Amino acid sequence: MFHRPLVVLAALAALLVMPAGALAAVPHRIVSLSPTATESLFAIGAGKQVIAVDNQSDYPKRAPHTSLSGFTPNVEAIATYRPDFVVLEYDPGDTAAGLRALGIRVLIQSTAKDLAGAYTQIRRLGVVTGHRKTANALVKRMKRQIARAVASTPKRRLTVYHELTPDFYSATSSTFIGRIYKLFGLRNIADAAEGAGSGFPKLSAEYILSANPNVIVLADTRCCGQSAATVRTRPGWSTISAVRTGAVASVDDSIASRWGPRIVSFVRAIARTLRAVPR
């Protein structure tokens, strides 16, 4: 009896240091309004718990397709699926607050700033969904595969142009995708055009031609039909170093715009392209 207060205090202390979400019930009706989170949920083994995803979640193919919007989420539309857990990428108009008022748990996972942030999000999903071990294993595997791809590519002073759209919107080194290029020591031609600091400046054809990038990465292949062949037909582009040497990488738009498990595929694509650049 004398030691009972100490036991109670110890138990309370243990509860206080437990990770957030550890005491909450494992969700069985998940709605994911983030394409990246959707990919991560399925990759860690939580796919069977996902009952609905947003209309941009196109991977994996077995994900349940809906017309829900992740950009402009609607509380009433989401609630019709009777979820017990919702993952949001965007939270306009206090969507999260509206869902929580209905007793629905919400997790907001905005665009990761870097790989560390991406890994943290995957681990967090693992904790919340009851798949901590598989999430941790996935992160370890991603780290190992990315490190291997980078190590297999000798560092060279090369420049890169990342194309988001055919009208020359690009991504600077301050963005998640820009930081991937920094792993390889690449210099991003968009950095000098940062301007307002959005991270996604619109360049001009003249600017790109003048920069003469050694590598071009097309992230507008699916949306806009761009390829090495279409780039070569652009006025003056056949003289660009990347076009002359064939260092033009075509990457699936969704792979190049997300920070989930398939970032490994993106890193490998960059590594292959760099290894093909003549010395």
C-alpha positions as CSV (number, residue, x, y, z in Angstrom):
1,M,0.0,0.0,0.0
2,F,2.9,2.3,0.8
3,H,4.3,2.0,-2.7
4,R,1.0,2.4,-4.6
5,P,1.3,6.2,-5.2
6,L,4.7,5.6,-6.7
7,V,3.3,3.0,-9.1
8,V,0.5,5.3,-10.1
9,L,2.9,8.1,-10.8
10,A,5.2,5.9,-12.8
11,A,2.2,4.8,-14.9
12,L,1.1,8.4,-15.6
13,A,4.7,9.3,-16.5
14,A,4.8,6.4,-19.0
15,L,1.6,7.7,-20.6
16,L,2.9,11.2,-21.0
17,V,6.0,10.0,-23.0
18,M,4.1,7.7,-25.3
19,P,4.0,8.9,-28.9
20,A,1.0,10.9,-30.1
21,G,-1.7,8.6,-31.4
22,A,-0.4,5.5,-29.6
23,L,-3.4,5.4,-27.3
24,A,-6.0,6.0,-30.1
25,A,-7.8,3.1,-31.7
26,V,-6.3,1.9,-35.0
27,P,-8.4,3.4,-37.8
28,H,-10.4,1.0,-40.0
29,R,-12.0,3.5,-42.4
30,I,-9.3,5.9,-43.7
31,V,-9.9,8.6,-46.3
32,S,-6.7,9.9,-47.9
33,L,-6.9,13.3,-49.6
34,S,-3.2,13.3,-50.4
35,P,-1.8,11.3,-53.3
36,T,1.5,10.9,-51.5
37,A,-0.1,9.7,-48.3
38,T,-2.2,7.2,-50.4
39,E,1.0,5.7,-51.8
40,S,2.6,5.6,-48.4
41,L,-0.5,4.0,-46.8
42,F,-0.5,1.1,-49.3
43,A,3.3,0.7,-49.1
44,I,3.2,0.2,-45.4
45,G,0.4,-2.3,-45.5
46,A,-2.5,-0.1,-44.5
47,G,-4.2,-0.3,-47.9
48,K,-7.1,-2.5,-46.6
49,Q,-8.0,0.2,-44.1
50,V,-8.3,2.9,-46.9
51,I,-12.0,3.2,-48.0
52,A,-11.6,6.4,-50.2
53,V,-9.0,8.6,-51.8
54,D,-9.0,11.9,-53.6
55,N,-9.3,12.2,-57.4
56,Q,-5.6,12.7,-57.9
57,S,-4.5,9.6,-56.1
58,D,-3.8,7.4,-59.1
59,Y,-1.3,5.0,-57.5
60,P,-1.5,2.2,-56.7
61,K,-4.1,1.2,-59.1
62,R,-6.0,-0.8,-56.5
63,A,-6.7,2.3,-54.5
64,P,-10.5,3.1,-54.3
65,H,-11.2,5.8,-56.8
66,T,-13.6,8.7,-55.9
67,S,-14.4,12.2,-57.0
68,L,-13.3,13.7,-53.7
69,S,-11.0,16.8,-54.1
70,G,-7.8,17.1,-52.1
71,F,-7.3,20.7,-53.2
72,T,-10.7,21.9,-52.1
73,P,-11.9,19.2,-49.6
74,N,-15.5,19.2,-48.6
75,V,-16.4,18.2,-45.1
76,E,-19.9,16.9,-46.0
77,A,-18.6,14.9,-49.0
78,I,-15.9,13.3,-46.9
79,A,-18.3,12.5,-44.0
80,T,-20.5,10.4,-46.4
81,Y,-17.8,7.8,-46.3
82,R,-18.1,7.5,-42.5
83,P,-14.3,7.7,-42.0
84,D,-12.7,7.3,-38.6
85,F,-9.5,8.9,-39.9
86,V,-8.7,11.4,-42.7
87,V,-5.3,12.5,-44.1
88,L,-5.2,15.9,-45.7
89,E,-2.5,17.6,-47.8
90,Y,-4.3,20.9,-47.8
91,D,-6.6,22.5,-45.2
92,P,-8.4,25.4,-46.8
93,G,-11.5,26.7,-45.0
94,D,-10.8,24.9,-41.7
95,T,-11.6,21.5,-43.2
96,A,-9.7,19.8,-40.4
97,A,-11.7,21.6,-37.7
98,G,-15.0,20.7,-39.4
99,L,-14.0,17.0,-39.5
100,R,-12.8,17.0,-35.9
101,A,-16.1,18.6,-34.9
102,L,-17.8,15.4,-36.3
103,G,-15.5,13.3,-34.1
104,I,-13.2,12.3,-37.0
105,R,-9.5,12.1,-36.4
106,V,-7.4,14.2,-38.9
107,L,-3.7,14.2,-39.8
108,I,-2.4,17.0,-42.0
109,Q,0.7,16.1,-44.1
110,S,1.8,19.1,-46.2
111,T,4.5,18.9,-48.8
112,A,7.7,17.6,-47.2
113,K,10.7,20.0,-47.4
114,D,13.3,17.3,-47.7
115,L,13.9,13.6,-47.4
116,A,14.0,13.7,-43.6
117,G,10.5,15.2,-43.6
118,A,9.2,12.6,-46.1
119,Y,10.6,9.8,-43.8
120,T,8.9,11.4,-40.8
121,Q,5.6,11.4,-42.5
122,I,5.8,7.8,-43.5
123,R,6.7,6.8,-39.9
124,R,3.9,8.9,-38.6
125,L,1.4,7.0,-40.8
126,G,2.8,3.8,-39.5
127,V,2.2,4.7,-35.9
128,V,-1.3,5.9,-36.5
129,T,-2.4,3.0,-38.6
130,G,-0.8,0.2,-36.6
131,H,1.9,-0.5,-39.1
132,R,4.9,1.0,-37.3
133,K,7.3,-1.9,-38.1
134,T,6.6,-2.0,-41.8
135,A,6.8,1.8,-42.0
136,N,10.1,1.8,-40.3
137,A,11.3,-1.0,-42.6
138,L,10.1,1.0,-45.7
139,V,12.1,4.1,-44.6
140,K,15.2,2.0,-44.0
141,R,14.9,0.5,-47.4
142,M,14.3,3.9,-49.1
143,K,17.4,5.3,-47.4
144,R,19.5,2.4,-48.5
145,Q,18.3,2.4,-52.1
146,I,18.7,6.2,-52.4
147,A,22.2,6.1,-50.9
148,R,23.2,3.3,-53.3
149,A,21.9,5.2,-56.3
150,V,23.7,8.4,-55.3
151,A,27.0,6.6,-54.4
152,S,27.0,4.9,-57.8
153,T,27.0,8.3,-59.6
154,P,30.3,10.2,-59.6
155,K,29.9,13.8,-58.6
156,R,30.4,16.2,-61.5
157,R,29.8,19.9,-62.0
158,L,26.7,19.6,-64.2
159,T,23.6,21.8,-64.5
160,V,20.0,20.7,-64.6
161,Y,16.7,22.0,-65.8
162,H,13.6,20.5,-64.3
163,E,10.5,21.1,-66.4
164,L,7.1,21.1,-64.7
165,T,5.1,22.4,-67.7
166,P,5.8,23.0,-71.4
167,D,5.6,26.8,-70.7
168,F,8.8,26.4,-68.7
169,Y,7.7,26.4,-65.0
170,S,10.5,24.9,-63.0
171,A,11.6,24.0,-59.5
172,T,14.5,25.5,-57.6
173,S,16.8,24.0,-55.0
174,S,14.6,25.3,-52.2
175,T,11.9,22.8,-53.1
176,F,11.7,19.1,-52.2
177,I,12.5,18.0,-55.8
178,G,15.3,20.6,-56.0
179,R,16.9,19.1,-52.9
180,I,17.0,15.7,-54.7
181,Y,19.2,17.2,-57.3
182,K,21.5,18.6,-54.6
183,L,22.2,15.0,-53.5
184,F,24.0,14.6,-56.8
185,G,25.8,17.9,-56.6
186,L,23.9,19.3,-59.5
187,R,23.5,23.1,-60.1
188,N,19.9,24.1,-60.8
189,I,19.5,26.7,-63.5
190,A,16.2,27.8,-62.0
191,D,17.9,29.1,-58.8
192,A,19.0,32.3,-60.5
193,A,15.4,33.0,-61.5
194,E,13.9,32.5,-58.0
195,G,12.4,36.0,-58.0
196,A,9.5,36.2,-55.6
197,G,10.8,33.1,-53.8
198,S,7.9,30.7,-54.5
199,G,10.3,27.9,-55.5
200,F,8.6,27.4,-58.8
201,P,9.6,30.2,-61.2
202,K,8.5,30.5,-64.8
203,L,11.5,30.6,-67.0
204,S,11.8,31.6,-70.6
205,A,13.1,29.7,-73.6
206,E,15.8,32.3,-74.0
207,Y,16.9,31.9,-70.4
208,I,17.1,28.1,-70.7
209,L,19.0,28.3,-74.0
210,S,21.4,30.7,-72.4
211,A,21.9,28.4,-69.4
212,N,22.6,25.5,-71.7
213,P,21.8,22.8,-69.1
214,N,23.8,19.5,-69.1
215,V,20.7,17.6,-68.0
216,I,17.0,18.1,-68.6
217,V,14.3,16.3,-66.6
218,L,10.8,16.3,-68.0
219,A,8.1,16.0,-65.4
220,D,5.3,16.9,-67.8
221,T,5.4,13.6,-69.8
222,R,1.9,12.4,-68.9
223,C,0.0,15.6,-68.5
224,C,1.4,17.3,-71.6
225,G,3.0,14.6,-73.8
226,Q,6.6,16.0,-73.6
227,S,9.5,13.8,-74.4
228,A,13.1,14.0,-75.7
229,A,11.7,14.0,-79.2
230,T,9.3,17.0,-78.6
231,V,12.1,18.9,-76.8
232,R,14.4,18.5,-79.8
233,T,11.8,20.1,-82.1
234,R,11.6,23.3,-80.0
235,P,13.3,26.2,-81.8
236,G,17.0,26.3,-80.9
237,W,16.8,23.5,-78.3
238,S,18.7,21.0,-80.5
239,T,21.9,23.0,-79.6
240,I,21.4,22.5,-75.8
241,S,24.0,20.3,-74.2
242,A,21.5,17.9,-72.7
243,V,19.7,17.5,-76.0
244,R,22.9,16.9,-78.0
245,T,24.1,14.2,-75.6
246,G,20.8,12.6,-75.0
247,A,20.7,13.5,-71.3
248,V,17.0,14.2,-71.3
249,A,15.1,12.1,-68.7
250,S,11.3,11.6,-69.0
251,V,9.8,11.0,-65.6
252,D,6.2,10.2,-64.8
253,D,4.5,13.3,-63.5
254,S,3.2,11.8,-60.4
255,I,6.5,10.2,-59.4
256,A,8.3,13.6,-59.9
257,S,5.7,15.5,-57.9
258,R,5.4,13.3,-54.7
259,W,7.6,12.6,-51.8
260,G,6.5,9.1,-50.9
261,P,8.0,5.6,-51.6
262,R,8.4,6.1,-55.3
263,I,10.9,8.9,-54.8
264,V,13.4,6.0,-55.0
265,S,12.3,5.6,-58.7
266,F,12.9,9.3,-59.3
267,V,16.4,9.2,-57.8
268,R,17.3,6.1,-59.8
269,A,16.1,7.8,-63.0
270,I,18.4,10.8,-62.3
271,A,21.3,8.5,-61.5
272,R,20.9,6.7,-64.8
273,T,20.7,9.9,-66.8
274,L,23.8,11.3,-65.1
275,R,25.8,8.2,-65.7
276,A,25.0,8.5,-69.4
277,V,26.3,12.1,-69.7
278,P,29.6,12.0,-71.7
279,R,32.7,13.0,-69.8
